[in-house]
Amino acid sequence: MLERFRRKKKPKGPMISRDEFLRLKPVRNPALRWEKNEKGEIQLIFPLTESPAKKKASGKVLSKLLPPPPKERKIQLDAVGSVVWELCDGNATVKDISGALQEKYKMMPVEAEVSLDAYFKQLTKRALVGFIVPEELREKFQEETKDKKIKK
């Protein structure tokens, strides 16, 4: 009986090496808008979808008394995040972005790479960024995915 209340684990993607990570090319989600302020910091703007329950409740009395829900969400990036965001154009590799951070903020290579790894995990979890995978890595990842499905 408790099985239906347990959260199902999301399947994990293939494990990649440091070298493979550095060869990926991050790309921004094209559904997002973004703008740069006078400080050079970036604000991400993305539309919010209205759930069917909220649409159904829109005619209720309470909804007429409350302000309407926002139609979009905004996320303000800091200076470092803004530099990374601008470089997520699908042309620069993670290694290129790491080099830019090392140069601009005087970071050590490992420090920049670890920071980028954590930052990209956050961005991908929120579907703000995806990755272009080089052809030779794509084949490897597809094989690993097939192997995982077979083992289950």
Buried (B, 14 or more C-beta within 10 A) or exposed (E): EEEEEEEEEEEEEBEBEEEBBBBBBBBBBEEBEBEEEEEEBBBBEBEEEEEEEEEEEEEEEEEEEEEEEEEEEEBEBEEBBBBBBBBBEEEBBBBBBBBBBBEEEEBEEEBBBEBBEEBBEEBBEEEBBBBEBBEEBEEBBEEBEEEEEEEE
